[in-house]
Amino acid sequence: MRRIPLTAAIAMLLATSASADEPRILWRSATTGTITAPVTAEPPPVVAPGPLSISYDGNGRTFPRGTSMSLAPTIDGGSEQYEFAFANGNTLPAGVVFNSATGVFSGQPLTTGDFTFNILVHDTQSGQYVTSVVRFFIA
């Protein structure tokens, strides 16, 4: 006669004791009789953001020197979590600032000239990058 270790016999008994209608038992509890496997819900599907594109309304516009100006981006696609940076270009005119969190140029320009910038936008959630050329004049 072949001997089966006691722990193996208990494991076989537990594995074969549940019918198809009974929950799967991980182990038996001395107080409640059974402890069932936790039910885990499926996570919602991950939806990839659409392709990222950027444009600046008023691109190519002339702003009067010494008067308040604002030039803001319009962004389509992506996750709405962006970082902005200069890819390359010239120096901002005196009195104008660039907000790297919003991509907005604003201020009261004190220097006249033709200003062109390549703006790099990074979608921090999807990892997408896109660039845009921004040009404005101060007269």
Stockholm file with secondary structure:
# STOCKHOLM 1.0

chainA/1-139         MRRIPLTAAIAMLLATSASADEPRILWRSATTGTITAPVTAEPPPVVAPGPLSISYDGNGRTFPRGTSMSLAPTIDGGSEQYEFAFANGNTLPAGVVFNSATGVFSGQPLTTGDFTFNILVHDTQSGQYVTSVVRFFIA
#=GR chainA/1-139 SS CCCCCHHHHHHHHHHHHCCTTSCCEEECCTTTSCEECCCCCCCCCCCCCCCCEEEETTTTCEECTTSCEEECEEEESSCSCEEEEEEEECCCCTTEEECTTTCCEEECCCSCEEEEEEEEEEETTTCCEEEEEEEEEEC
#=GC SS_cons         CCCCCHHHHHHHHHHHHCCTTSCCEEECCTTTSCEECCCCCCCCCCCCCCCCEEEETTTTCEECTTSCEEECEEEESSCSCEEEEEEEECCCCTTEEECTTTCCEEECCCSCEEEEEEEEEEETTTCCEEEEEEEEEEC
//
